[in-house]
Amino acid sequence: MGNKMWGGRFTQQPDAILEEINASIDFDRRLYAQDIAGSRAHVTMLAETGIVGREDAEKIVQGLDTILSEIAAGEFEFSRALEDIHMNIEARLADLIGPAAGRLHTARSRNDQIATDFRLYIRDVIDGIDAALAGLQGALAEKALENAATVMPGFTHLQSAQPVTFGHHLMAYVEMLGRDRGRFADARRRLNECPLGAAALAGTSFPIDREQTAKALGFDRPAANSLDAVSDRDFVIETLAAASIAAMHLSRLAEELVIWCTAQFGFVRLSDRFTTGSSIMPQKRNPDAAELVRAKTGRIIGALNALLVVMKGLPLAYSKDMQEDKEPAFDALDAFEIVVAATTGMIADMEVDAKAMKKAAGSGHSTATDLADWLVRVLGLPFRDAHHVTGAIVAKAADNGKPLDRLPLADMQAVEPRITEDVFSVLSVEKSVKSRTSFGGTAPANVRRAARAWMKRLAREAKMRA
Ligand code: ARG
């Protein structure tokens, strides 16, 4: 006799290699709580529709409760011969309550079971991620508020471009994370349809109530097509896509942290809690956490790719290939959670060296655009001419080794005689950022407003979550 769950027509035992390649229990045991919740909802519905007798249904529910506590307590013995979480639980149920256990699988298949379990799991993960991302947004907004007027160089091509405020820079990430949360929320909305009752692929001849099971498990509705319900994994892929994009954002922030905390930049100091030392070079403070945030993004994107490739050639409906969705998804979503937590810790602890930032902000003639704008506004020059004049003045400043705001007026007038003393009112980095009051611009007043608005919104959301 082969497998006791499906071995009716088999005369030989499965090969050891088959067990090795086929068994998923080593990883899908993670889904035990979802699997038991699904079974509970299913058997309750079977009893209410009269498909299974009350007494048997009650025994099954009690047995499932026992199994839930056994697994939670680490007292459950998982067996690879029983392949997966579904059959491990069902076999134990038979040990516990006898033949009534065999009624649980009426009008159901492992195909709609796993599709249900994994949706429930991913839904929980998304809820956790949303809260974690909100926490990171809060940490960023708080630092942004503290640094609303802290001037730093803004870069394009990683070349000093125009001064910005550090608060504004941090708030850029708050916006990105806001969109990331939107992507997770979209994925959650779409995944929240219940596959249970699709059975193996075609639905069932039993008079089941799919509305009831869907509702019991917190789904918005039953999935409309049984083939689709058991054979798509787009909900995992979409979640991994959202995670990949969010991780990409956090990787950019991590890269900036790595740059900012070098001796050459010295813009920030990461706390001891998030740096490591070198065993040979005592002066070192390595930003390992930031580097690993950057690197783990690779495996998250890798998981997204892996699943797209697994799915792309599969005919409808279920194929065992789809079992390969779990390990990459677990790995990537675990990695994502740690990435968010590490980033939140680094940001919350980070110390800012406002002096170093300001010094760097003034280098590279970063207020040249302010000079050009002044020529347009005050002297009425067309911007292209103003750009040319400014270029000549910047060349002079560079020759004299002086920053723009300390170049003598006479030197500027040698290029454009109509320039007056008033030009110095725009050439300092503080004045430059203060003047950028256009909507979404870097002016400290804007940054304060944006940070406060987000903090308010985050507090409101946190209240709703609690
Ligand atoms: N362990 C399987 C998976 O994760 C469950 C479904 C198996 N169904 C089947 N007919 N073999 O996809």
Residues whose N, C-alpha, C, O or C-beta is under 5 A from the ligand:
A	BS01	LIG	S24 D84 R110 N111 I114 M322 Q323
